[in-house]
Amino acid sequence: MITLEKNVPMPKSDGLPRQLYSFFDEMEVGDSFVFEGTAKELKAFRNALRTRNWRNKGERRFEWRWVGDDVMRVWRTA
């Protein structure tokens, strides 16, 4: 059974996802970097890139290519 509660304050966000990928905001068109990790880390990182591309609607765009096993290179293209 669910009990509704009123006037419970929401905790403030710790901002970790924003801090984790804040370097994206510093990148200029043509900049790139190499990302290495486990399959799980690479999947999470690709999802972050896709979300950023979707939210920015082409204003700031990132592309990636596999350059080896568990290694990808990411470019800022717009």
Phi and psi in radians as a Rosetta constraint file:
Dihedral C 1 N 2 CA 2 C 2 CIRCULARHARMONIC -1.805 0.35
Dihedral N 2 CA 2 C 2 N 3 CIRCULARHARMONIC 2.350 0.35
Dihedral C 2 N 3 CA 3 C 3 CIRCULARHARMONIC -1.947 0.35
Dihedral N 3 CA 3 C 3 N 4 CIRCULARHARMONIC 2.102 0.35
Dihedral C 3 N 4 CA 4 C 4 CIRCULARHARMONIC -1.353 0.35
Dihedral N 4 CA 4 C 4 N 5 CIRCULARHARMONIC 2.417 0.35
Dihedral C 4 N 5 CA 5 C 5 CIRCULARHARMONIC -2.141 0.35
Dihedral N 5 CA 5 C 5 N 6 CIRCULARHARMONIC 2.474 0.35
Dihedral C 5 N 6 CA 6 C 6 CIRCULARHARMONIC -1.919 0.35
Dihedral N 6 CA 6 C 6 N 7 CIRCULARHARMONIC 2.618 0.35
Dihedral C 6 N 7 CA 7 C 7 CIRCULARHARMONIC 1.046 0.35
Dihedral N 7 CA 7 C 7 N 8 CIRCULARHARMONIC 0.664 0.35
Dihedral C 7 N 8 CA 8 C 8 CIRCULARHARMONIC -1.638 0.35
Dihedral N 8 CA 8 C 8 N 9 CIRCULARHARMONIC 2.060 0.35
Dihedral C 8 N 9 CA 9 C 9 CIRCULARHARMONIC -1.208 0.35
Dihedral N 9 CA 9 C 9 N 10 CIRCULARHARMONIC 2.503 0.35
Dihedral C 9 N 10 CA 10 C 10 CIRCULARHARMONIC -1.439 0.35
Dihedral N 10 CA 10 C 10 N 11 CIRCULARHARMONIC 2.328 0.35
Dihedral C 10 N 11 CA 11 C 11 CIRCULARHARMONIC -1.140 0.35
Dihedral N 11 CA 11 C 11 N 12 CIRCULARHARMONIC 2.609 0.35
Dihedral C 11 N 12 CA 12 C 12 CIRCULARHARMONIC -1.241 0.35
Dihedral N 12 CA 12 C 12 N 13 CIRCULARHARMONIC 2.571 0.35
Dihedral C 12 N 13 CA 13 C 13 CIRCULARHARMONIC -1.213 0.35
Dihedral N 13 CA 13 C 13 N 14 CIRCULARHARMONIC 2.484 0.35
Dihedral C 13 N 14 CA 14 C 14 CIRCULARHARMONIC -1.446 0.35
Dihedral N 14 CA 14 C 14 N 15 CIRCULARHARMONIC -0.173 0.35
Dihedral C 14 N 15 CA 15 C 15 CIRCULARHARMONIC 1.263 0.35
Dihedral N 15 CA 15 C 15 N 16 CIRCULARHARMONIC 0.252 0.35
Dihedral C 15 N 16 CA 16 C 16 CIRCULARHARMONIC -1.023 0.35
Dihedral N 16 CA 16 C 16 N 17 CIRCULARHARMONIC -0.831 0.35
Dihedral C 16 N 17 CA 17 C 17 CIRCULARHARMONIC -1.042 0.35
Dihedral N 17 CA 17 C 17 N 18 CIRCULARHARMONIC -0.676 0.35
Dihedral C 17 N 18 CA 18 C 18 CIRCULARHARMONIC -1.120 0.35
Dihedral N 18 CA 18 C 18 N 19 CIRCULARHARMONIC -0.761 0.35
Dihedral C 18 N 19 CA 19 C 19 CIRCULARHARMONIC -1.197 0.35
Dihedral N 19 CA 19 C 19 N 20 CIRCULARHARMONIC -0.625 0.35
Dihedral C 19 N 20 CA 20 C 20 CIRCULARHARMONIC -1.070 0.35
Dihedral N 20 CA 20 C 20 N 21 CIRCULARHARMONIC -0.707 0.35
Dihedral C 20 N 21 CA 21 C 21 CIRCULARHARMONIC -1.984 0.35
Dihedral N 21 CA 21 C 21 N 22 CIRCULARHARMONIC 0.461 0.35
Dihedral C 21 N 22 CA 22 C 22 CIRCULARHARMONIC -1.152 0.35
Dihedral N 22 CA 22 C 22 N 23 CIRCULARHARMONIC -0.387 0.35
Dihedral C 22 N 23 CA 23 C 23 CIRCULARHARMONIC -1.120 0.35
Dihedral N 23 CA 23 C 23 N 24 CIRCULARHARMONIC -0.380 0.35
Dihedral C 23 N 24 CA 24 C 24 CIRCULARHARMONIC -0.988 0.35
Dihedral N 24 CA 24 C 24 N 25 CIRCULARHARMONIC -0.656 0.35
Dihedral C 24 N 25 CA 25 C 25 CIRCULARHARMONIC -1.216 0.35
Dihedral N 25 CA 25 C 25 N 26 CIRCULARHARMONIC -0.361 0.35
Dihedral C 25 N 26 CA 26 C 26 CIRCULARHARMONIC -1.551 0.35
Dihedral N 26 CA 26 C 26 N 27 CIRCULARHARMONIC -0.228 0.35
Dihedral C 26 N 27 CA 27 C 27 CIRCULARHARMONIC -1.318 0.35
Dihedral N 27 CA 27 C 27 N 28 CIRCULARHARMONIC 2.503 0.35
Dihedral C 27 N 28 CA 28 C 28 CIRCULARHARMONIC -1.874 0.35
Dihedral N 28 CA 28 C 28 N 29 CIRCULARHARMONIC 2.838 0.35
Dihedral C 28 N 29 CA 29 C 29 CIRCULARHARMONIC -0.986 0.35
Dihedral N 29 CA 29 C 29 N 30 CIRCULARHARMONIC 2.275 0.35
Dihedral C 29 N 30 CA 30 C 30 CIRCULARHARMONIC 1.720 0.35
Dihedral N 30 CA 30 C 30 N 31 CIRCULARHARMONIC -0.329 0.35
Dihedral C 30 N 31 CA 31 C 31 CIRCULARHARMONIC -1.203 0.35
Dihedral N 31 CA 31 C 31 N 32 CIRCULARHARMONIC 2.609 0.35
Dihedral C 31 N 32 CA 32 C 32 CIRCULARHARMONIC -2.578 0.35
Dihedral N 32 CA 32 C 32 N 33 CIRCULARHARMONIC 2.908 0.35
Dihedral C 32 N 33 CA 33 C 33 CIRCULARHARMONIC -2.690 0.35
Dihedral N 33 CA 33 C 33 N 34 CIRCULARHARMONIC 2.833 0.35
Dihedral C 33 N 34 CA 34 C 34 CIRCULARHARMONIC -1.822 0.35
Dihedral N 34 CA 34 C 34 N 35 CIRCULARHARMONIC 2.376 0.35
Dihedral C 34 N 35 CA 35 C 35 CIRCULARHARMONIC -2.140 0.35
Dihedral N 35 CA 35 C 35 N 36 CIRCULARHARMONIC 2.162 0.35
Dihedral C 35 N 36 CA 36 C 36 CIRCULARHARMONIC -2.025 0.35
Dihedral N 36 CA 36 C 36 N 37 CIRCULARHARMONIC 2.538 0.35
Dihedral C 36 N 37 CA 37 C 37 CIRCULARHARMONIC 3.135 0.35
Dihedral N 37 CA 37 C 37 N 38 CIRCULARHARMONIC -3.089 0.35
Dihedral C 37 N 38 CA 38 C 38 CIRCULARHARMONIC -1.312 0.35
Dihedral N 38 CA 38 C 38 N 39 CIRCULARHARMONIC 2.944 0.35
Dihedral C 38 N 39 CA 39 C 39 CIRCULARHARMONIC -1.004 0.35
Dihedral N 39 CA 39 C 39 N 40 CIRCULARHARMONIC -0.696 0.35
Dihedral C 39 N 40 CA 40 C 40 CIRCULARHARMONIC -1.149 0.35
Dihedral N 40 CA 40 C 40 N 41 CIRCULARHARMONIC -0.756 0.35
Dihedral C 40 N 41 CA 41 C 41 CIRCULARHARMONIC -1.139 0.35
Dihedral N 41 CA 41 C 41 N 42 CIRCULARHARMONIC -0.715 0.35
Dihedral C 41 N 42 CA 42 C 42 CIRCULARHARMONIC -1.131 0.35
Dihedral N 42 CA 42 C 42 N 43 CIRCULARHARMONIC -0.699 0.35
Dihedral C 42 N 43 CA 43 C 43 CIRCULARHARMONIC -1.112 0.35
Dihedral N 43 CA 43 C 43 N 44 CIRCULARHARMONIC -0.769 0.35
Dihedral C 43 N 44 CA 44 C 44 CIRCULARHARMONIC -1.106 0.35
Dihedral N 44 CA 44 C 44 N 45 CIRCULARHARMONIC -0.694 0.35
Dihedral C 44 N 45 CA 45 C 45 CIRCULARHARMONIC -1.185 0.35
Dihedral N 45 CA 45 C 45 N 46 CIRCULARHARMONIC -0.751 0.35
Dihedral C 45 N 46 CA 46 C 46 CIRCULARHARMONIC -1.060 0.35
Dihedral N 46 CA 46 C 46 N 47 CIRCULARHARMONIC -0.714 0.35
Dihedral C 46 N 47 CA 47 C 47 CIRCULARHARMONIC -1.088 0.35
Dihedral N 47 CA 47 C 47 N 48 CIRCULARHARMONIC -0.675 0.35
Dihedral C 47 N 48 CA 48 C 48 CIRCULARHARMONIC -1.121 0.35
Dihedral N 48 CA 48 C 48 N 49 CIRCULARHARMONIC -0.703 0.35
Dihedral C 48 N 49 CA 49 C 49 CIRCULARHARMONIC -1.126 0.35
Dihedral N 49 CA 49 C 49 N 50 CIRCULARHARMONIC -0.789 0.35
Dihedral C 49 N 50 CA 50 C 50 CIRCULARHARMONIC -1.070 0.35
Dihedral N 50 CA 50 C 50 N 51 CIRCULARHARMONIC -0.746 0.35
Dihedral C 50 N 51 CA 51 C 51 CIRCULARHARMONIC -1.101 0.35
Dihedral N 51 CA 51 C 51 N 52 CIRCULARHARMONIC -0.757 0.35
Dihedral C 51 N 52 CA 52 C 52 CIRCULARHARMONIC -1.099 0.35
Dihedral N 52 CA 52 C 52 N 53 CIRCULARHARMONIC -0.746 0.35
Dihedral C 52 N 53 CA 53 C 53 CIRCULARHARMONIC -1.074 0.35
Dihedral N 53 CA 53 C 53 N 54 CIRCULARHARMONIC -0.730 0.35
Dihedral C 53 N 54 CA 54 C 54 CIRCULARHARMONIC -1.170 0.35
Dihedral N 54 CA 54 C 54 N 55 CIRCULARHARMONIC -0.764 0.35
Dihedral C 54 N 55 CA 55 C 55 CIRCULARHARMONIC -1.195 0.35
Dihedral N 55 CA 55 C 55 N 56 CIRCULARHARMONIC -0.595 0.35
Dihedral C 55 N 56 CA 56 C 56 CIRCULARHARMONIC -1.438 0.35
Dihedral N 56 CA 56 C 56 N 57 CIRCULARHARMONIC -0.208 0.35
Dihedral C 56 N 57 CA 57 C 57 CIRCULARHARMONIC 0.863 0.35
Dihedral N 57 CA 57 C 57 N 58 CIRCULARHARMONIC 0.759 0.35
Dihedral C 57 N 58 CA 58 C 58 CIRCULARHARMONIC 1.537 0.35
Dihedral N 58 CA 58 C 58 N 59 CIRCULARHARMONIC -0.165 0.35
Dihedral C 58 N 59 CA 59 C 59 CIRCULARHARMONIC -1.144 0.35
Dihedral N 59 CA 59 C 59 N 60 CIRCULARHARMONIC -0.723 0.35
Dihedral C 59 N 60 CA 60 C 60 CIRCULARHARMONIC -2.408 0.35
Dihedral N 60 CA 60 C 60 N 61 CIRCULARHARMONIC 1.997 0.35
Dihedral C 60 N 61 CA 61 C 61 CIRCULARHARMONIC -2.137 0.35
Dihedral N 61 CA 61 C 61 N 62 CIRCULARHARMONIC 2.510 0.35
Dihedral C 61 N 62 CA 62 C 62 CIRCULARHARMONIC -2.192 0.35
Dihedral N 62 CA 62 C 62 N 63 CIRCULARHARMONIC 2.435 0.35
Dihedral C 62 N 63 CA 63 C 63 CIRCULARHARMONIC -2.171 0.35
Dihedral N 63 CA 63 C 63 N 64 CIRCULARHARMONIC 2.700 0.35
Dihedral C 63 N 64 CA 64 C 64 CIRCULARHARMONIC -2.444 0.35
Dihedral N 64 CA 64 C 64 N 65 CIRCULARHARMONIC 2.664 0.35
Dihedral C 64 N 65 CA 65 C 65 CIRCULARHARMONIC -2.421 0.35
Dihedral N 65 CA 65 C 65 N 66 CIRCULARHARMONIC 2.538 0.35
Dihedral C 65 N 66 CA 66 C 66 CIRCULARHARMONIC -1.319 0.35
Dihedral N 66 CA 66 C 66 N 67 CIRCULARHARMONIC 2.321 0.35
Dihedral C 66 N 67 CA 67 C 67 CIRCULARHARMONIC -2.097 0.35
Dihedral N 67 CA 67 C 67 N 68 CIRCULARHARMONIC 0.062 0.35
Dihedral C 67 N 68 CA 68 C 68 CIRCULARHARMONIC 3.028 0.35
Dihedral N 68 CA 68 C 68 N 69 CIRCULARHARMONIC -3.124 0.35
Dihedral C 68 N 69 CA 69 C 69 CIRCULARHARMONIC -1.171 0.35
Dihedral N 69 CA 69 C 69 N 70 CIRCULARHARMONIC 2.144 0.35
Dihedral C 69 N 70 CA 70 C 70 CIRCULARHARMONIC 1.032 0.35
Dihedral N 70 CA 70 C 70 N 71 CIRCULARHARMONIC 0.527 0.35
Dihedral C 70 N 71 CA 71 C 71 CIRCULARHARMONIC -2.384 0.35
Dihedral N 71 CA 71 C 71 N 72 CIRCULARHARMONIC 2.276 0.35
Dihedral C 71 N 72 CA 72 C 72 CIRCULARHARMONIC -2.293 0.35
Dihedral N 72 CA 72 C 72 N 73 CIRCULARHARMONIC 2.636 0.35
Dihedral C 72 N 73 CA 73 C 73 CIRCULARHARMONIC -1.935 0.35
Dihedral N 73 CA 73 C 73 N 74 CIRCULARHARMONIC 2.399 0.35
Dihedral C 73 N 74 CA 74 C 74 CIRCULARHARMONIC -2.090 0.35
Dihedral N 74 CA 74 C 74 N 75 CIRCULARHARMONIC 2.347 0.35
Dihedral C 74 N 75 CA 75 C 75 CIRCULARHARMONIC -2.096 0.35
Dihedral N 75 CA 75 C 75 N 76 CIRCULARHARMONIC 2.564 0.35
Dihedral C 75 N 76 CA 76 C 76 CIRCULARHARMONIC -1.584 0.35
Dihedral N 76 CA 76 C 76 N 77 CIRCULARHARMONIC 2.120 0.35
Dihedral C 76 N 77 CA 77 C 77 CIRCULARHARMONIC -1.906 0.35
Dihedral N 77 CA 77 C 77 N 78 CIRCULARHARMONIC -0.217 0.35
